[in-house]
Amino acid sequence: MPYLVEILLPVAHSRRNRTNLDLVRDELTEKFGGVTLHINSPAEGLWEDGGDIERDRIVVAEVMTDDIDRSWWSSYRRELEARFRQEEILIRATPIERL
């Protein structure tokens, strides 16, 4: 069964961030043959941290794949965390059924 893999990436209005998003687009297109980046409508993420509400603006990168190489995704997540200067980048996979 194929999977939809989603990567939640932080949005910052800077040239470096756009360069990072372009690099993610290119890397995922090369590896998976395509990618969808939801860039024009950034989402807002909220979470509680020690009683304070933290906020992030995010874009979602999506790819479809027939299998999950957990080792590759784990390594890529660490690379993205360093590139985007984040404590954690969330990558999630959902089994999909084509209708």
C-alpha positions in Angstrom: 0.0 0.0 0.0 1.4 3.4 -0.8 2.0 6.1 1.8 1.6 9.9 1.9 4.6 11.4 3.7 4.1 14.9 5.0 6.9 17.2 6.3 6.0 20.2 8.4 8.5 22.9 7.7 8.8 26.3 9.4 8.1 29.5 7.5 10.3 32.6 7.9 10.3 35.5 5.5 13.9 35.4 4.6 16.0 34.6 1.5 17.6 31.7 3.4 14.3 30.1 4.2 13.2 30.3 0.6 16.5 28.7 -0.5 15.9 25.9 2.1 12.4 25.3 0.7 13.7 25.2 -2.8 16.4 22.7 -1.8 13.7 20.5 -0.1 11.6 20.7 -3.3 14.6 19.7 -5.5 15.7 16.8 -3.2 12.3 15.3 -2.8 11.5 15.6 -6.5 14.8 13.8 -7.3 14.2 11.0 -4.8 10.5 10.5 -5.2 9.7 11.8 -8.7 7.6 14.7 -7.4 6.5 16.7 -4.4 3.7 19.1 -3.5 4.6 22.1 -1.4 1.7 24.0 0.2 3.4 27.4 0.2 0.8 30.0 -0.5 -1.3 29.4 2.5 1.0 28.8 5.5 -0.7 27.1 8.4 -0.3 28.2 12.0 0.8 25.7 14.6 0.2 26.3 18.3 1.4 24.3 21.3 1.9 24.8 25.0 5.5 25.0 26.4 5.8 25.5 30.1 2.5 27.4 30.4 3.3 29.7 27.4 1.7 29.3 24.0 4.2 29.0 21.2 3.3 29.7 17.5 4.8 28.6 14.2 3.9 29.3 10.7 4.4 26.2 8.6 4.3 24.9 5.1 3.7 21.2 4.3 5.7 19.2 1.8 4.1 16.0 0.6 5.4 13.0 -1.3 3.8 9.7 -2.2 5.9 6.5 -1.9 5.3 2.8 -2.1 7.4 2.0 1.0 8.9 3.8 4.0 12.7 3.7 4.4 12.7 4.7 8.1 16.5 5.0 8.2 16.5 7.4 5.3 13.7 9.5 6.7 15.3 9.6 10.1 18.6 10.9 8.6 16.7 13.4 6.4 14.8 14.7 9.4 18.0 15.4 11.3 19.4 17.2 8.2 16.3 19.3 8.0 16.4 20.2 11.7 19.9 21.5 11.3 19.1 23.3 8.0 16.0 25.0 9.4 17.5 25.5 12.9 14.7 23.6 14.6 14.6 21.4 17.7 12.3 19.1 15.8 10.8 18.7 12.3 7.7 16.6 12.2 7.5 14.0 9.4 4.5 11.7 9.3 3.4 8.9 7.0 -0.2 7.9 6.4 -1.2 4.8 4.4 -3.4 5.8 1.4 -6.0 4.1 -0.7 -6.5 5.4 -4.2 -10.1 5.9 -5.0 
